[in-house]
Amino acid sequence: MRPNTLKRTAVSIVAAAGIAAGSLAGATVSSAATDTAVQQTAVAGEVGTLAVHNFGLSSSQAKGVQRWLKARWQYRDSIDGQLGPNSWKAFQRHLKASHGYTGAIDGIPGPGTIKALQRKLSQPAYDYEGPIDGVAGPGTQAAFKKFGDWAKSAY
């Protein structure tokens, strides 16, 4: 036999052995994969409910916002600088009371929440002059940072 033929034969034998071994291991892996997929789905669901939306605020600015929410809008979670669902629920209570928010108090800062936030940030102290469009773009984030600075210094 020529050297190339020997080489191809050896590679074929090794590949066949690998496929056979993989087939045997596949039954165990597939049943384990189902359990893993269920665990990953459960974890992904938990992570989705714990989403943080600081919209450009630093941790210290977000802590100021949380202290303001705690003092005025029934925020009961930790002051950790992460604006998660409980922070946004408290913020939505404020926005509903004062800035035309009509959605659910669900802790999800969707377009309705952002529109109400933009109306709040349109106050002269925060200088938001962009459209009330429900998109937390650069103008919204810059104004929100001014609000965060105020909250940090006041609370």
TILUMSE-67811 format. One record per residue (C-alpha): residue in one letter; x, y, z. Coordinates in Angstrom, 1 decimal, always signed. Example, Ala and Ser with C-alpha at 12.3 -4.5 7.8 and 13.67 -1.06 7.14 Angstrom:
+------+--------+--------+--------+
! code !      X !      Y !      Z !
+------+--------+--------+--------+
!    a !  +12.3 !   -4.5 !   +7.8 !
!    s !  +13.7 !   -1.1 !   +7.1 !
+------+--------+--------+--------+
END
This chain:
+------+--------+--------+--------+
! code !      X !      Y !      Z !
+------+--------+--------+--------+
!    m !   +0.0 !   +0.0 !   +0.0 !
!    r !   +1.1 !   +3.5 !   -0.7 !
!    p !   +1.6 !   +5.9 !   +2.3 !
!    n !   -1.4 !   +8.1 !   +1.4 !
!    t !   -3.6 !   +5.0 !   +1.2 !
!    l !   -2.4 !   +3.9 !   +4.7 !
!    k !   -3.0 !   +7.4 !   +6.0 !
!    r !   -6.6 !   +7.5 !   +4.6 !
!    t !   -7.3 !   +4.1 !   +5.9 !
!    a !   -6.1 !   +5.0 !   +9.4 !
!    v !   -8.1 !   +8.2 !   +9.4 !
!    s !  -11.2 !   +6.3 !   +8.3 !
!    i !  -10.8 !   +3.7 !  +11.0 !
!    v !  -10.4 !   +6.4 !  +13.7 !
!    a !  -13.4 !   +8.4 !  +12.3 !
!    a !  -15.6 !   +5.3 !  +12.4 !
!    a !  -14.5 !   +4.5 !  +15.9 !
!    g !  -15.2 !   +8.1 !  +16.9 !
!    i !  -18.7 !   +8.0 !  +15.4 !
!    a !  -19.4 !   +4.7 !  +17.1 !
!    a !  -18.3 !   +6.0 !  +20.4 !
!    g !  -20.3 !   +9.2 !  +19.9 !
!    s !  -23.4 !   +7.1 !  +19.1 !
!    l !  -23.0 !   +5.2 !  +22.4 !
!    a !  -22.4 !   +8.4 !  +24.4 !
!    g !  -25.2 !  +10.2 !  +22.5 !
!    a !  -28.0 !   +8.4 !  +24.4 !
!    t !  -26.6 !   +9.6 !  +27.7 !
!    v !  -25.9 !  +13.1 !  +26.4 !
!    s !  -29.3 !  +13.5 !  +24.9 !
!    s !  -31.1 !  +12.7 !  +28.1 !
!    a !  -28.7 !  +15.0 !  +30.0 !
!    a !  -29.3 !  +17.7 !  +27.4 !
!    t !  -33.0 !  +17.7 !  +28.1 !
!    d !  -32.4 !  +18.3 !  +31.8 !
!    t !  -29.9 !  +21.0 !  +30.9 !
!    a !  -32.3 !  +22.7 !  +28.5 !
!    v !  -35.0 !  +22.8 !  +31.2 !
!    q !  -32.5 !  +24.3 !  +33.7 !
!    q !  -31.3 !  +26.9 !  +31.2 !
!    t !  -34.9 !  +27.8 !  +30.3 !
!    a !  -35.7 !  +28.3 !  +34.0 !
!    v !  -32.6 !  +30.4 !  +34.6 !
!    a !  -33.3 !  +32.5 !  +31.5 !
!    g !  -36.8 !  +33.1 !  +32.7 !
!    e !  -35.5 !  +34.2 !  +36.1 !
!    v !  -32.9 !  +36.5 !  +34.5 !
!    g !  -35.6 !  +38.1 !  +32.3 !
!    t !  -37.6 !  +39.1 !  +35.4 !
!    l !  -34.4 !  +40.5 !  +37.0 !
!    a !  -33.5 !  +42.8 !  +34.1 !
!    v !  -31.7 !  +46.0 !  +35.0 !
!    h !  -32.3 !  +49.2 !  +32.9 !
!    n !  -30.2 !  +52.1 !  +34.2 !
!    f !  -30.4 !  +53.9 !  +30.8 !
!    g !  -26.9 !  +55.4 !  +31.2 !
!    l !  -27.0 !  +56.2 !  +34.9 !
!    s !  -23.9 !  +55.4 !  +36.9 !
!    s !  -24.3 !  +53.2 !  +40.0 !
!    s !  -24.1 !  +56.2 !  +42.3 !
!    q !  -26.8 !  +58.1 !  +40.2 !
!    a !  -29.0 !  +55.0 !  +40.3 !
!    k !  -28.6 !  +54.7 !  +44.0 !
!    g !  -29.7 !  +58.3 !  +44.4 !
!    v !  -32.8 !  +57.5 !  +42.3 !
!    q !  -33.5 !  +54.5 !  +44.5 !
!    r !  -33.2 !  +56.6 !  +47.6 !
!    w !  -35.7 !  +59.1 !  +46.1 !
!    l !  -38.0 !  +56.2 !  +45.2 !
!    k !  -37.7 !  +54.8 !  +48.7 !
!    a !  -38.5 !  +58.2 !  +50.3 !
!    r !  -41.4 !  +59.1 !  +48.0 !
!    w !  -42.7 !  +56.1 !  +46.0 !
!    q !  -42.8 !  +53.0 !  +48.1 !
!    y !  -39.6 !  +51.4 !  +46.8 !
!    r !  -38.8 !  +48.6 !  +49.3 !
!    d !  -35.8 !  +46.9 !  +47.8 !
!    s !  -32.1 !  +47.4 !  +48.4 !
!    i !  -30.2 !  +50.5 !  +47.4 !
!    d !  -27.8 !  +48.7 !  +45.0 !
!    g !  -27.5 !  +51.1 !  +42.0 !
!    q !  -29.3 !  +48.6 !  +39.7 !
!    l !  -32.7 !  +49.9 !  +38.4 !
!    g !  -34.5 !  +46.6 !  +38.2 !
!    p !  -38.2 !  +45.7 !  +38.2 !
!    n !  -38.9 !  +47.0 !  +41.8 !
!    s !  -37.2 !  +50.3 !  +41.1 !
!    w !  -39.2 !  +50.7 !  +37.9 !
!    k !  -42.5 !  +49.7 !  +39.6 !
!    a !  -41.9 !  +52.6 !  +42.1 !
!    f !  -40.9 !  +54.9 !  +39.2 !
!    q !  -44.1 !  +53.9 !  +37.3 !
!    r !  -46.1 !  +54.8 !  +40.4 !
!    h !  -44.6 !  +58.3 !  +40.2 !
!    l !  -45.0 !  +58.6 !  +36.4 !
!    k !  -48.7 !  +57.5 !  +36.7 !
!    a !  -49.4 !  +60.1 !  +39.4 !
!    s !  -47.6 !  +63.0 !  +37.7 !
!    h !  -46.6 !  +62.4 !  +34.1 !
!    g !  -49.4 !  +60.6 !  +32.2 !
!    y !  -48.3 !  +57.0 !  +32.5 !
!    t !  -51.3 !  +54.8 !  +31.8 !
!    g !  -49.8 !  +51.4 !  +31.7 !
!    a !  -49.5 !  +48.6 !  +34.3 !
!    i !  -47.3 !  +48.9 !  +37.3 !
!    d !  -45.2 !  +46.0 !  +36.1 !
!    g !  -41.6 !  +47.1 !  +36.5 !
!    i !  -40.9 !  +46.9 !  +32.8 !
!    p !  -39.7 !  +50.2 !  +31.4 !
!    g !  -41.3 !  +49.8 !  +28.0 !
!    p !  -42.3 !  +52.5 !  +25.5 !
!    g !  -45.2 !  +53.8 !  +27.7 !
!    t !  -42.9 !  +54.1 !  +30.7 !
!    i !  -40.2 !  +55.8 !  +28.6 !
!    k !  -42.7 !  +58.3 !  +27.1 !
!    a !  -43.9 !  +59.3 !  +30.6 !
!    l !  -40.2 !  +59.5 !  +31.7 !
!    q !  -39.5 !  +61.8 !  +28.7 !
!    r !  -42.4 !  +64.0 !  +29.8 !
!    k !  -40.9 !  +64.2 !  +33.3 !
!    l !  -37.5 !  +64.9 !  +31.9 !
!    s !  -38.9 !  +67.8 !  +29.7 !
!    q !  -39.0 !  +69.9 !  +32.9 !
!    p !  -36.4 !  +72.7 !  +32.7 !
!    a !  -34.2 !  +71.2 !  +35.3 !
!    y !  -33.4 !  +68.1 !  +33.1 !
!    d !  -33.4 !  +69.8 !  +29.6 !
!    y !  -35.0 !  +67.0 !  +27.6 !
!    e !  -36.1 !  +68.6 !  +24.3 !
!    g !  -36.5 !  +65.5 !  +22.1 !
!    p !  -39.7 !  +63.8 !  +20.9 !
!    i !  -41.9 !  +62.0 !  +23.3 !
!    d !  -41.4 !  +58.7 !  +21.4 !
!    g !  -40.8 !  +56.0 !  +24.0 !
!    v !  -37.2 !  +55.5 !  +22.9 !
!    a !  -34.5 !  +55.9 !  +25.5 !
!    g !  -32.0 !  +57.4 !  +23.1 !
!    p !  -29.0 !  +59.7 !  +23.8 !
!    g !  -31.2 !  +62.8 !  +24.6 !
!    t !  -33.3 !  +60.8 !  +27.0 !
!    q !  -30.3 !  +59.3 !  +28.7 !
!    a !  -28.5 !  +62.7 !  +29.0 !
!    a !  -31.6 !  +64.2 !  +30.7 !
!    f !  -32.0 !  +61.1 !  +32.9 !
!    k !  -28.4 !  +61.5 !  +34.0 !
!    k !  -29.2 !  +65.1 !  +35.1 !
!    f !  -32.2 !  +63.7 !  +37.1 !
!    g !  -29.8 !  +61.0 !  +38.5 !
!    d !  -27.4 !  +63.8 !  +39.5 !
!    w !  -30.2 !  +65.7 !  +41.2 !
!    a !  -31.4 !  +62.5 !  +43.1 !
!    k !  -27.8 !  +61.7 !  +44.1 !
!    s !  -27.3 !  +65.1 !  +45.7 !
!    a !  -30.8 !  +65.5 !  +47.2 !
!    y !  -31.1 !  +61.9 !  +48.6 !
+------+--------+--------+--------+
END
